[in-house]
């Protein structure tokens, strides 16, 4: 059995930083966590990549191809579609190898429609499952996004749309907690365990738009509130406890560690004769 995280979320939400943080944390814990870059438009990242999709195809090359004439978004979609073609699948399978108990993070592109509208990433996840991977989606959202009820609703619905589309276990993460002020962190508490109806009705969400579309907003909030489908876990990459707690929840969702061999030390019973010799005290 092998294990994988699909690290998804909007552009600039901190996906690559998250991958680098977990890889470093794994090294500190004597645990191997590999990362594969799946963003053909990536410029740089801090982790050591097991494989880099840019070695297969790059967005810049697709955009420069005269017979394609794609822009940045179309070029990225083309690259992801190319990955799912025979040549791309063979390249990825070769990069992955066939080691048991592999733990791999896939640093995915920040084009959100890949997860909410298209079936590319769903097909990709199915392919991983055929290769004996247990897959979990880690949806990352910038914590600065959670500043009022309207943005909370938007971010939550995006996370929910991803969850429904990919049909996989999903952990939703609020990144960049280390960059928030003390006051901002206190304000954020209401979004971690929210009473959605109260939140959307609070002064944080009062606007002309919300007044006009109050029934629609209330209905969307009811979906989140009654079914508790979307919860966010805050991540502070500067705190070991925060990283460990998040990784523990992700590992639990994919059942990582349940099949690992338990390390034991053989117990040797002492030789009675040697024990008697060691304890022998001559009589005077």
SULBELLIN-V833258 format. One record per pair of residues at least 4 apart in sequence whose ideal C-beta (glycine too) atoms are under 6 Angstrom apart, sorted by the first residue. I is the first residue (numbers start at 0). GAP is how many residues later the second one is. D is the distance in whole Angstrom. If there is no record, write none. Layout:
i,gap,d
I,GAP,D
I,GAP,D
//
This chain:
i,gap,d
0,258,5
1,100,4
1,130,6
1,131,5
2,100,5
2,131,5
2,251,5
2,253,5
3,100,5
3,124,6
3,129,5
3,131,5
4,100,5
4,131,5
4,133,5
5,100,5
5,102,6
5,131,5
6,8,5
6,12,6
6,98,6
6,100,5
6,101,6
6,131,5
7,100,5
7,107,5
7,131,6
8,4,4
8,6,6
8,130,6
8,131,4
8,132,6
9,100,6
9,102,5
10,99,3
12,127,5
12,128,6
12,129,5
12,162,6
13,4,6
13,126,6
13,161,4
13,162,6
14,92,6
14,125,5
15,29,4
15,91,6
17,122,6
18,16,5
18,28,5
18,86,5
18,88,5
19,26,4
19,27,4
20,216,5
21,11,5
22,10,5
22,12,6
22,24,5
24,218,5
25,5,4
25,7,3
32,70,5
33,16,4
33,70,5
34,12,5
34,14,6
34,70,5
34,72,6
35,14,5
35,15,5
35,70,5
36,5,6
36,12,5
36,15,5
36,16,6
36,70,5
37,15,5
37,68,5
37,70,5
38,70,4
39,13,5
39,14,6
39,17,6
39,18,5
39,19,5
39,39,4
40,18,4
40,35,6
50,44,4
53,4,5
55,35,5
56,22,5
56,25,5
58,16,4
58,17,5
58,20,6
61,6,6
61,8,6
61,13,4
61,16,5
62,7,6
62,12,5
69,4,4
69,5,4
69,8,6
75,33,6
75,35,5
79,40,5
81,6,5
82,5,4
83,39,6
111,4,6
112,4,4
112,5,6
113,4,6
113,6,6
113,7,5
114,6,5
114,47,4
115,45,4
115,46,6
115,49,6
118,4,6
121,44,5
124,10,5
124,43,6
127,5,4
127,7,5
128,4,6
133,120,4
134,33,6
135,33,5
135,114,6
135,117,5
135,118,5
136,29,6
136,31,5
136,33,4
137,33,5
138,20,5
138,23,6
138,31,6
138,33,5
139,33,5
139,35,5
140,4,6
140,14,5
140,33,6
141,33,6
141,34,6
142,31,4
142,33,5
142,34,5
142,37,6
144,6,5
144,10,5
145,6,5
145,42,6
145,45,5
146,4,6
147,56,4
147,57,6
148,50,5
148,51,5
148,55,5
148,56,3
149,55,5
151,39,5
155,68,5
155,74,5
158,13,5
158,71,5
159,69,6
159,70,5
162,7,5
168,84,4
170,79,5
171,60,5
172,60,5
172,62,5
173,58,5
173,60,5
174,60,6
176,57,5
176,58,6
176,59,4
177,58,5
177,60,5
179,4,4
179,5,5
193,5,5
195,25,4
195,28,5
195,29,4
196,24,6
199,5,5
199,17,6
199,21,5
204,5,5
209,7,6
212,4,6
220,4,6
221,4,6
223,6,6
232,13,6
234,7,6
234,11,6
235,6,4
250,5,4
269,5,5
//
